[in-house]
Amino acid sequence: MAILSGPEIEQLLKAGSLMKGWELSHINASSLDVRLGEDFLCEVAVDANVNLVTMDKGCEAPFMYKVSGEIKLAPGEFCLAATLEEFDLPDNVTAEFKLKSTPARKGLDHALATWADAGFHGSVLTLEFKNNLRYHSIVLRPGDKIGQIVFHRHENAGEYSYKKQGSYNNSKSVTRAN
């Protein structure tokens, strides 16, 4: 597996591969900057002893409400957000999200759960954020540069392509766990 360089990323983007909604100025040496989309899902306060979340597929996800536009993430608060850019990965490229250092230095944390398998297509990427600060809220705005995508080239995924077995394909907005 090899990480794509900036020129390789640019070539694939201009050929209509990898993603839609990108900007040339967001290409870096070996990554591509992505921005926050319009919608967020924020956790609703409930009785934690009654509303249990398990890892079982199809289990009730945490109670969340949708917010469009700017949000203020309170200390310790969790939210889901989406990228503005829409992904269309070929069967030989996988993408990995990395939080930019500036939001991290301001107290924002990302759950490290954002990996897009080869074949992930027609979808924005849902991101999982938490405010690690104790005394300050963090403002998240649509369009903010939030992270970088690192692209990994590898052999064709074939029958294991996310196109054939992915459950989050064609998601156009922030998406809860299913």
C-alpha positions as CSV (number, residue, x, y, z in Angstrom):
1,M,0.0,0.0,0.0
2,A,1.3,3.5,-0.9
3,I,0.2,6.9,0.2
4,L,-0.7,9.2,-2.7
5,S,1.3,12.3,-3.2
6,G,-0.1,15.8,-3.8
7,P,0.5,15.5,-7.6
8,E,-1.2,12.0,-7.7
9,I,-4.2,13.3,-5.7
10,E,-4.5,16.3,-8.1
11,Q,-4.4,14.0,-11.2
12,L,-7.1,11.7,-9.8
13,L,-9.3,14.6,-8.7
14,K,-9.1,16.2,-12.1
15,A,-10.0,12.9,-13.7
16,G,-13.2,12.8,-11.7
17,S,-12.0,10.3,-9.1
18,L,-11.8,10.3,-5.3
19,M,-14.3,13.1,-4.5
20,K,-16.6,15.9,-5.5
21,G,-16.6,19.5,-4.2
22,W,-12.8,19.7,-3.7
23,E,-10.7,22.8,-4.2
24,L,-7.2,22.9,-5.8
25,S,-5.9,25.0,-2.9
26,H,-6.7,22.2,-0.4
27,I,-4.1,19.8,-1.9
28,N,-1.1,19.2,0.3
29,A,2.1,17.2,-0.1
30,S,0.3,13.9,0.7
31,S,-3.2,14.8,1.8
32,L,-6.3,16.8,0.9
33,D,-8.0,19.2,3.2
34,V,-11.7,18.7,3.8
35,R,-14.4,21.1,5.3
36,L,-17.4,20.7,7.5
37,G,-20.7,20.3,5.9
38,E,-23.9,22.1,6.9
39,D,-25.5,19.6,9.3
40,F,-24.6,18.3,12.7
41,L,-26.1,15.7,15.0
42,C,-25.7,16.6,18.7
43,E,-26.3,14.3,21.6
44,V,-29.5,14.9,23.7
45,A,-29.2,14.7,27.5
46,V,-31.2,11.6,28.7
47,D,-31.1,9.3,31.7
48,A,-27.9,7.3,31.1
49,N,-29.1,4.4,33.3
50,V,-32.2,3.9,31.2
51,N,-31.0,4.7,27.7
52,L,-28.2,2.2,27.1
53,V,-26.3,2.0,23.9
54,T,-24.8,-1.3,22.9
55,M,-22.5,-2.2,20.0
56,D,-25.2,-4.6,18.5
57,K,-26.0,-3.8,14.9
58,G,-29.5,-2.2,14.8
59,C,-29.3,-1.2,18.4
60,E,-30.8,2.2,19.4
61,A,-28.2,4.8,18.7
62,P,-27.7,7.7,21.1
63,F,-30.5,10.2,21.1
64,M,-29.4,13.1,18.9
65,Y,-30.9,16.2,17.4
66,K,-30.1,17.8,14.0
67,V,-28.6,21.2,13.8
68,S,-28.0,23.1,10.6
69,G,-25.4,25.8,10.6
70,E,-23.0,26.8,13.4
71,I,-22.9,24.9,16.6
72,K,-21.3,25.4,20.0
73,L,-19.9,22.2,21.3
74,A,-19.9,22.4,25.1
75,P,-17.2,20.9,27.3
76,G,-17.4,17.1,27.1
77,E,-20.1,17.2,24.5
78,F,-20.2,14.8,21.5
79,C,-21.5,15.4,18.0
80,L,-21.5,13.9,14.5
81,A,-20.6,16.1,11.6
82,A,-20.1,15.5,7.9
83,T,-17.6,16.6,5.3
84,L,-18.7,19.1,2.7
85,E,-17.0,17.0,0.1
86,E,-18.6,13.9,-1.3
87,F,-16.5,10.8,-1.8
88,D,-16.3,8.5,-4.8
89,L,-13.4,6.1,-4.2
90,P,-12.2,3.7,-6.8
91,D,-11.7,0.1,-5.9
92,N,-7.9,0.5,-5.5
93,V,-7.9,3.6,-3.2
94,T,-8.8,3.8,0.5
95,A,-9.1,7.1,2.4
96,E,-8.2,8.0,6.0
97,F,-9.4,11.1,7.9
98,K,-6.9,13.0,10.1
99,L,-8.0,15.9,12.3
100,K,-6.0,19.1,11.4
101,S,-3.6,20.1,14.2
102,T,-5.2,23.6,14.7
103,P,-8.6,22.2,15.8
104,A,-6.9,19.6,18.0
105,R,-4.8,22.3,19.7
106,K,-8.0,24.2,20.4
107,G,-9.4,21.1,22.3
108,L,-11.4,19.3,19.6
109,D,-10.9,15.5,19.5
110,H,-11.9,13.1,16.8
111,A,-12.8,9.5,17.5
112,L,-10.3,8.0,14.9
113,A,-13.1,5.9,13.5
114,T,-13.1,7.5,10.0
115,W,-11.8,5.1,7.5
116,A,-13.3,4.9,4.0
117,D,-12.8,1.6,2.3
118,A,-12.1,1.3,-1.4
119,G,-15.5,1.7,-3.3
120,F,-17.0,4.1,-0.7
121,H,-19.1,6.3,-3.0
122,G,-21.8,8.9,-3.4
123,S,-21.3,9.9,0.3
124,V,-20.1,12.5,2.6
125,L,-17.9,11.2,5.4
126,T,-19.4,11.3,8.9
127,L,-17.0,12.5,11.6
128,E,-17.2,11.9,15.3
129,F,-16.1,14.9,17.5
130,K,-15.8,15.6,21.2
131,N,-14.9,18.8,23.0
132,N,-12.0,17.9,25.4
133,L,-11.9,21.3,27.0
134,R,-13.2,21.7,30.6
135,Y,-14.2,25.4,30.6
136,H,-14.8,26.5,27.0
137,S,-17.2,25.7,24.2
138,I,-15.8,25.1,20.7
139,V,-17.6,26.7,17.7
140,L,-17.9,24.5,14.6
141,R,-19.1,26.2,11.4
142,P,-20.0,24.8,8.0
143,G,-17.1,25.3,5.6
144,D,-14.4,25.2,8.3
145,K,-11.3,23.3,7.3
146,I,-11.4,20.5,9.8
147,G,-9.2,17.7,8.6
148,Q,-7.1,16.1,6.0
149,I,-7.7,13.0,3.9
150,V,-4.8,10.6,3.3
151,F,-5.3,8.4,0.3
152,H,-3.8,4.9,0.2
153,R,-3.4,3.1,-3.2
154,H,-3.5,-0.7,-3.2
155,E,-4.5,-3.7,-5.2
156,N,-8.1,-3.7,-6.5
157,A,-10.6,-4.7,-3.7
158,G,-12.6,-6.9,-6.1
159,E,-15.5,-8.7,-4.4
160,Y,-14.6,-7.0,-1.1
161,S,-15.3,-3.5,-2.5
162,Y,-17.4,-1.2,-0.3
163,K,-19.5,-0.7,-3.5
164,K,-20.8,-4.2,-3.0
165,Q,-21.1,-4.5,0.7
166,G,-21.0,-1.0,2.2
167,S,-23.9,0.1,4.4
168,Y,-23.1,3.9,4.4
169,N,-22.9,4.4,0.6
170,N,-25.0,7.2,-0.9
171,S,-25.3,9.1,2.4
172,K,-25.6,12.8,1.5
173,S,-25.7,14.2,5.1
174,V,-24.3,13.3,8.5
175,T,-25.4,9.8,9.3
176,R,-26.1,8.0,12.6
177,A,-24.9,4.5,13.4
178,N,-27.0,1.8,11.9
